[in-house]
Amino acid sequence: MDMSLFFVAGAGIALLLFLVITLRVPAFLALLITSLLVGLGSGLEPEHVLNSIKNGMGGTLGFVAIVVGLGAILGQILESSGGIERIAGSLVRSFGPEKVQWSLGITGFIVAIPVFFDVAFIILAPLLYGLANRSGRSLLYYAIPLLAGLAITHSFIPPTPGPIAVAELINADLGWVILFGALTGIPAMIIAGPLFGKFIAKRIFIAVQDAHNTQDKPSDVSSPSFAWVASIILLPLLLIMLATTAPFVLPQDSHLLATLKFLGHPFVALTIATILAMLIAHTKCDLSRHSLLNIANKGLEPAGVVILITGAGGAFKQVLIDSGVGQMLASVFIEAQFSVLILGFLIAAITRIAQGSATVAMITGAGLIAPVLELQPLSAAMLGLLVIAISSGATILSHVNDSGFWLVSRYLGMSEKDTLKSWTVMTTLISLTGLASCLLISLFL
């Protein structure tokens, strides 16, 4: 083993965490600085280091920027047209008061597919206040199932940015990611959502704050129907999954197969869904073309940060590969016969606990695991499962260094202690259930 490369690898990871945690350097800049220093420290020529960063960032953004951008516009249109409230209201009414926890879990699971976690929670928080006021129960009884659904989809199912970034960095097929995200996410949602929500609500009573004791807003009559909103959200997922499964049942030279692969490419599938959402918003919700343009531009604002961080993660990965540092780390893990699923989980989990951001943890985990896959290739299905294992690690133990912790604490009116007992435990249950499901599924692959 080249001990100098081993030192460079350790120093690079330590530097990245130091920049993000201690110096509070933005993750995008921290990843670029680390990439430069790791490349130079490994002995690469300066020009080669710069080319590695350029190629790694450009190659990653060629896919991620389009998918995340389209997903952000789609989510913003659904939010602005009232589609998110329509989904939540329809599901809560359909399930009835006895099964409202399950309706909230499913609501979170569906809504977070096109909409960022924090935005979706802020939109739906008034629904939680209204339910708690009417029933007299702890706010956690309703909030935990919704938060579990939101957090799981945010981490497990494309086109949310985290799994998109991981899939691109390790070259995983999104169809497999969606399939395994659903298979692992459903048991995680059940355990961390309705079951844990019922448990913790008996032990911690959280009342609705006076500031939120307002009357429920009347439903917007111009918002799109539940069927339209659900169709728009599920359409790209179904097209992508059809493109993944079609080669198993159709001849390779089939025109139908070629058509399904084209329609099921994430670029095309999300473009179709976004155009459909714009048409529905214009015709059913009376939103003008000018309003839709402003909505689309607004949706791209938060996406820009995620896109840049993901691109820097791609640069970091490429430097690790080109410098030989990644291959050295891969050799160590392979010789130790370490499960690649557990390895990806642990790298992401350690990064998440240390610096707080789930997205940064996913990108760091994927960047470090990518060189392992150069020496130990996995099947398409296993790569999809690896994305979920990394995402599970990046979900664990949300605490005071995570912005999500404070968002939940503020909107639910909880102390830090109660937030740790509820939200932090919930994210850990999601993480561990996700890993256990991945290991179980891997036995059949």
Beta strands, then each sheet from edge to edge (+ up, - down):
end
